Amino acid sequence: MYPWLVFIHAVSAMVAIGPFFVLIPMLSKMRQAEGTLLSAYLDSFHFTVRLSKHTGHVLVGSGLLLMWLGGWPWTTPWVAGTFIVLIASLFFMARAFSPTIRRLRQPDHDRGQLVNKLSRALYMYMFVLFLMLYLMIMKPALW
């Protein structure tokens, strides 16, 4: 069972991170898009954020099971570090994408400023995801 949990955990990590790379080229296209094309780009962003949230549930659940079955205590530095970053990322994700996407759907907005905000949020969130991935794979002795 443990190897299957590792597999589920790894696949959920790939699904949580992978779709964000598709959004990078969309950012520049969003600056010029109008009407249904802009709506399609915003729908893609919204879908990716929701997919990442739901995949995160599988990721956290399988991670907790792996900790329990593998005998990893909460005091293990890379485990504690991962959960600290995870909790911080939950607050970040809740405020970074959805409000900006909602504002971009409204008729009166500064699109350039909002796309820049969405771009910064995307790169910061990808950094956070890669930081958690680093902690889980490399298992550094942080203290």
Secondary structure, DSSP 8 states (H G I E B T S, - for coil): -HHHHHHHHHHHHHHHHTHHHHHHHHHHHHTT--HHHHHHHHHHHHHHHHHHHHHHHHHHHHHHHHHHHHT--TTSHHHHHHHHHHHHHHHHHHHHTHHHHHHHHSSS--HHHHHHHHHHHHHHHHHHHHHHHHHHHH-----
